[in-house]
């Protein structure tokens, strides 16, 4: 009798299993803001992988001309979250109104703490929903333009950076007498009102992160990540991350992490949510181009690739391996040969393939022939692709056979995007995969590493400040950009198969939005 009951139980379980497998996880996502790398490129990836993702009405999110609305976003979240299985939340959007707002807001400490408390209570109110959240440590840029920092940062930003670099060094290494003198001069040079404003806001954000870490230890989040925004080995951002790490000693590494980069975290955590829902822990092998390789310390980061890449694999819900043969995905990292990350607009980013370029392209070709899935993180330059390497890949006919490609903004942004899209690529159709690849080539390669330079040269002859606000010449610059694209597409004809429009979503040269037909169709659904 017991045996019959056992067989009946197994039989019923098998009958129910297909329905369980077919029930796709429903996702909710609140991004940092409405930039394509945070919103449209992310949702396009998730939809291509076959998942439903719900996002807030765009007017509630931060844009180029207004901050997001934390309270309206919260109301939308509370109404929508009961309909999903997992939620990925930018706490910066829910606390301050977005990434830029986190650097410029005027909210009181009490207001911020109250918002932290309601985020922490989400899990109790909706126990069946897995909550994934990500926050940021406010960046410390060497300089900044274009209204993404307090107004005074344009003038005093370099001094603020140097001051915090010395503060961090004093705490970790100690200062020479000359450095102490230099720091005192910097304090005198920066008006006290600006120093107080900048450090007061940082303290509010720091305390919010401390509270969020505390709640990650009480299982308020299925996973919580803090990203170090535009960091440096010695800076206020680095110092705060060290203090937060010390405060989080009791936090489980399976539930919490601090890592470099911010803009990639939304897609990484959505990928983790999918892997968790499917009880998958994909295995990733990392290979590097010849040169400094894994020991590269990229610009905008305080961690070497050997440290930051395994962190990102973990955030995505994967596991790193040294053994290529057991990997589900190979992450190929095109790091700079000398370990020095320059901007993609630098004069040496030429259509000339170095020996290292050719060798790495040949290695990737062999792996693809052996049916390996390759996600390519192109981090030789910041803010765009390595032209010489892309030329080598193009000549070998490899660009349409990758699982994923990325080469935008910081090295950490690039790695996270390539990794996440690569892990999700097996669930995509061939056409969806090609569309995502072409989007990255049109943006990271043709625009960021080439057309953007051409446009800057064109604009600088007239008014250099326009690159941060295209309003006076928006239509003319858009038309010039379209003409430049036509010239490059005549050279790289394989990209012509993807029909696309372009726009400058934040009305500046720094980013472009590639709107493919696939993106338009998804928006209509």
Secondary structure, DSSP 8 states (H G I E B T S, - for coil): -HHHHHHHHHHHHHHHHHHHHHS--EEEEE-SSS-TTTTHHHHHHHHHTT-EEEE--GGGS--SSS---HHHHHHHHHHHGGG-SEEEEEHHHHHTSSHHHHHH----HHHHHHHHHHHHTHHHHTTTSEEEEEEEE----S---SSSS-TTHHHHHHHHHHHHHHHHHHHHT---HHHHHHHHHHHHHS-HHHHHHHHHHHHHHHHHHHHHHHHHTTTS-SEEEEEE-S--SSSHHHHHHHHHHHHTTTS-TTTEEEEE-STTHHHHHHHHHHHHHTT---EEEEEE-SSSGGG---TT-SS-HHHHHHHHHHHTT-EEES-GGG-SEEEEEE--TTS--EETTSTT--S---HHHHHHHHHHHHHHHTT--EEEEE-SEESS--HHHHHHHHHTT-TTS-SEEE--SSHHHHHHHHHHHHHHGGGS-HHHHHHHHHHHIIIIIIIIIIIHHHHHHHHHTT-GGGGG--GGGHHHHHHHHHHHHHHHHHHSGGGGGS-EEEE-TTSSTT--EEEEHHHHHHHH-
